[in-house]
Amino acid sequence: MPTSQHWQFDQHLANDLDVGHAAIEDLMNALSLCGWEGADLFRIQMAVEEAVVNAIEHGNKRDPSKLVHIVFQVTPEKVTMMIQDEGEGFDHRNVADPTEDELVDKPRGRGVMLMRELMSEAIYNESGNQVTMVKLRSKPEPESSES
């Protein structure tokens, strides 16, 4: 595959988990075709899944009249993913740390933490109804020589 190959997806999708999952599947196929593999694929899928599900369930509150805007850009070295819902947003600067003892068994806050940990960048717009995530391809592990 030529290293100049890239793939782009820019659509307003129905506020439906099956539609969102189909877009994620398209992204994962494009990543594979551009030579992405292993832990990078796992991290990207986890992060984008979290963002799309959050947009549909929390942002748009499963309202079928609302849409989710998704933009994916894939190259052999970088993937950029923007997910925006039509909801009111949230204060992404004030998300509780889900690793604190009193919050460990609570479901809130884990997705934001996951996206920030798994991606090279995860940036929210001011209102908190759009996240842009960037993942740079990991450097290949040097092959170990056995003695």
DAUR-V601395 format. One record per residue. NEAR is the number of other C-alpha atoms within 10 Angstrom. Layout:
# DAUR-V601395
NEAR
NEAR
This chain:
# DAUR-V601395
8
7
10
9
11
17
15
14
14
12
12
14
15
18
25
18
16
10
13
20
15
11
19
19
13
12
24
19
12
21
23
13
17
21
14
21
14
9
12
17
16
12
17
24
17
16
23
23
18
16
24
27
19
20
28
25
16
17
23
23
15
18
16
11
9
19
21
24
19
21
18
22
18
22
21
21
16
17
23
20
23
21
21
26
28
19
21
11
19
17
12
17
9
8
13
14
15
18
13
9
8
9
14
12
10
10
9
14
16
18
18
20
17
16
24
16
13
20
20
16
15
21
15
19
14
13
12
18
22
24
23
19
24
21
21
15
18
14
7
6
6
6
6
6
5
4
3
